[in-house]
Amino acid sequence: MKKGFTLAETLVALAIIGVIAGIMIPAVQNVRPNKEMVMFKKAYYLAGKNISEIVNDESLYPETDDPETFGLANTERVQFRGNWYAGNTKFCGLLAAKFNTTCNNGSFTTADGMVWTVRNSDFSNGQTVVRVDVNGGNVECSDTANCTKPDQFRFVVNNDGRIRPDGYLAGTYLLETDNTKKANDFDVKRNVALQSDANIVNGFHSTITNSNLSNTGTAVNSVVNQTNSSINTVNTDIVNMVKNAATQNGIVKGSN
């Protein structure tokens, strides 16, 4: 006669499954990408690309020496793809056209469902704010200190076409754009530092070996100089790496 599972065996099996699930679920959730972050990066990249193309198009924004009409602050009437744009809706209209849609009342929706808002297109104070809701109408919260998973972000756009993120997590998201490259850069700098340390030790050994007691002071000074030179080289490399990363992500370029 075939014997089935007892109640105790069933409870033990369920307990084991529960423990495994408790361990695996958080791990799986951490592996899953943050959809809002991915969409924000996409929005930031497309905004920067399209705005750069607009501001550098002489037929849309001719060069001028007048600071009040410089760059995107030029609200003169222009034609683009068969439509006319002018006034304080010019920038919104042209930006929407680059996304193959139209701007209505300072807002437009792109094919991927993101809702963009540009309330002021005249750049009267040298800049304007572009807001984007990356998941459309599914409002969660804005990128502030009180929101852990924002879906609404802000870009500050200068009249020369430069943009920068304006929020609590946006800058952090952009710094995570190329983790593999940054990890590789860090490994390179670490290896440089380790090699530098090895060179210092070898130099110290060689200097002491080739020196007699009467030259001990000279030997020590030589080692100190080698150490300071190596430290300065490594520090300079690391500072340059950080500056390059910040520039590539728009943190330095977009600063006022």
C-alpha positions in Angstrom: 0.0 0.0 0.0 1.4 3.4 -1.0 1.9 5.7 1.8 1.2 9.5 1.4 2.8 12.5 3.0 2.0 13.1 6.7 0.9 16.5 7.9 4.2 17.1 9.6 6.1 16.3 6.4 3.9 18.7 4.4 4.4 21.5 6.9 8.2 21.0 6.8 8.2 21.1 3.0 6.1 24.3 3.0 8.4 25.9 5.6 11.4 25.1 3.4 9.8 26.5 0.3 8.8 29.6 2.3 12.4 30.1 3.4 13.8 29.7 -0.1 11.2 32.1 -1.5 12.1 34.7 1.2 15.7 34.5 0.1 15.2 34.5 -3.6 12.4 37.1 -4.1 14.4 40.1 -2.8 17.4 38.9 -4.9 15.3 38.7 -8.0 13.8 42.1 -7.4 17.2 43.7 -7.0 18.3 42.2 -10.4 15.2 43.5 -12.2 16.0 46.9 -13.8 14.3 50.1 -12.6 11.9 50.8 -15.5 11.5 54.5 -14.5 15.3 54.9 -14.4 15.7 53.3 -17.8 13.0 55.5 -19.3 14.5 58.6 -17.7 17.9 57.9 -19.2 16.2 57.4 -22.6 14.3 60.7 -22.2 17.5 62.6 -21.2 19.5 61.2 -24.1 16.8 62.0 -26.6 16.1 65.5 -25.2 19.8 66.3 -25.4 20.2 65.0 -28.9 17.1 66.7 -30.3 17.7 70.0 -28.5 21.3 70.1 -29.8 20.1 69.5 -33.3 17.4 72.3 -33.0 19.7 75.0 -31.5 22.5 74.3 -34.1 20.1 74.5 -37.1 20.7 77.9 -38.6 17.3 77.9 -40.3 15.5 77.5 -37.0 17.7 79.6 -34.6 20.1 81.9 -36.6 23.2 83.2 -34.8 22.9 86.6 -33.2 24.9 88.8 -30.8 21.8 90.0 -29.0 21.7 88.2 -25.6 18.0 88.6 -25.4 17.5 86.6 -28.6 20.5 84.3 -28.4 20.0 80.7 -29.2 16.7 79.2 -28.1 15.6 82.6 -26.9 15.0 83.6 -30.5 11.2 83.4 -31.0 11.1 84.6 -34.6 8.7 82.7 -36.9 10.3 79.7 -38.7 9.1 76.9 -40.9 10.0 73.2 -40.1 8.6 70.2 -41.9 5.8 72.2 -43.4 4.6 73.8 -40.2 5.3 77.3 -38.8 6.5 77.9 -35.2 7.0 81.2 -33.4 6.6 83.0 -30.1 6.5 81.4 -26.7 5.5 78.1 -28.1 8.2 77.9 -30.7 10.6 75.7 -28.7 7.9 73.3 -27.6 6.6 73.0 -31.1 10.0 72.3 -32.6 10.9 69.8 -29.9 7.7 68.0 -30.4 8.2 67.9 -34.1 11.6 66.3 -33.6 9.7 63.5 -31.7 7.3 63.3 -34.7 4.3 64.7 -32.7 2.8 68.1 -32.0 2.8 70.4 -29.0 -0.6 71.4 -27.6 -0.9 73.9 -24.7 2.8 73.3 -23.8 2.6 69.5 -23.7 3.0 66.6 -26.0 3.1 62.8 -25.8 5.8 60.7 -27.6 5.3 57.3 -29.2 6.7 55.5 -26.1 4.0 57.0 -23.9 6.1 59.6 -22.2 4.4 63.0 -21.5 6.5 66.1 -22.0 5.7 69.5 -20.7 7.3 72.9 -21.7 5.3 75.7 -20.1 7.7 78.5 -21.2 9.4 78.5 -24.6 10.6 82.1 -24.7 13.7 81.6 -22.5 13.2 85.1 -21.0 15.5 84.3 -18.1 18.1 82.4 -20.2 16.6 79.0 -19.5 13.4 77.0 -19.2 12.3 73.8 -17.6 11.2 70.7 -19.4 9.2 68.1 -17.4 8.7 64.5 -18.5 6.5 61.9 -17.0 8.1 58.7 -18.2 5.1 56.4 -17.7 2.5 58.7 -19.0 -0.6 59.2 -16.9 0.4 56.6 -14.2 1.5 59.3 -11.8 3.6 58.1 -8.9 5.7 60.9 -7.6 8.2 63.6 -8.7 12.0 63.4 -8.3 12.2 64.8 -4.8 13.8 63.7 -1.5 10.5 62.2 -0.4 10.2 59.9 -3.5 12.2 56.7 -3.7 11.0 55.7 -7.2 10.1 58.8 -9.2 8.4 58.8 -12.6 8.4 62.5 -13.1 11.6 64.3 -13.9 12.8 67.9 -14.7 15.5 69.1 -17.1 16.8 72.7 -17.1 17.5 73.8 -20.6 19.7 76.8 -21.3 19.2 79.0 -24.3 22.5 77.7 -25.7 21.1 74.2 -25.8 22.8 72.7 -22.8 20.6 70.7 -20.5 21.1 69.3 -17.0 18.9 67.2 -14.7 17.1 69.0 -11.9 16.1 66.6 -9.2 17.0 64.4 -6.3 17.8 61.1 -8.1 18.3 62.2 -11.7 22.0 62.9 -11.3 22.6 59.6 -9.6 20.7 57.8 -12.4 22.9 59.4 -15.0 26.1 58.5 -13.1 25.0 54.9 -13.3 24.7 55.0 -17.1 27.9 53.0 -17.8 28.7 51.0 -14.8 30.9 48.5 -16.7 33.1 51.3 -18.1 33.4 52.9 -14.7 34.3 49.7 -13.1 36.9 49.1 -15.7 38.3 52.6 -15.3 38.4 52.1 -11.5 40.3 48.8 -12.0 42.8 50.6 -14.3 43.4 53.3 -11.7 43.7 50.7 -8.9 46.3 48.8 -10.9 48.2 52.0 -11.6 48.2 52.7 -7.8 49.3 49.2 -7.0 52.0 49.3 -9.6 53.1 52.6 -8.2 53.3 51.1 -4.7 55.4 48.3 -6.1 57.7 50.8 -7.8 58.1 52.6 -4.5 59.0 49.4 -2.7 61.4 48.4 -5.4 63.0 51.8 -5.5 63.4 51.8 -1.8 65.0 48.4 -1.8 67.3 49.4 -4.7 68.3 52.7 -3.0 69.0 51.2 0.4 70.9 48.3 -1.2 73.1 50.6 -3.2 73.7 53.0 -0.4 76.0 52.8 2.6 75.3 54.1 6.1 76.8 57.5 5.3 74.3 58.0 2.5 71.2 56.9 4.5 69.8 60.4 4.6 70.1 60.7 0.8 68.4 57.3 0.4 65.5 58.3 2.6 65.0 61.6 0.8 65.1 59.8 -2.6 62.3 57.4 -1.4 60.2 60.3 -0.1 60.5 62.1 -3.4 59.5 59.0 -5.3 56.5 58.4 -3.0 55.3 62.0 -3.4 55.7 61.9 -7.2 53.8 58.6 -7.4 51.0 59.8 -5.2 50.6 63.0 -7.2 50.4 61.1 -10.4 47.7 58.7 -9.1 45.7 61.5 -7.6 45.8 63.5 -10.8 44.6 60.5 -12.8 41.7 59.8 -10.4 40.6 63.5 -10.5 40.7 63.5 -14.3 38.6 60.3 -14.4 36.0 61.8 -12.1 35.9 65.1 -14.1 35.5 63.1 -17.4 32.7 61.0 -16.0 30.9 64.1 -14.7 31.3 65.9 -18.0 30.0 62.9 -20.0 26.9 62.7 -17.9 26.1 66.4 -18.2 26.8 67.2 -14.5 29.7 69.6 -15.2 28.6 70.8 -18.6 25.1 71.8 -17.4 26.3 73.7 -14.3 25.8 77.4 -14.2 
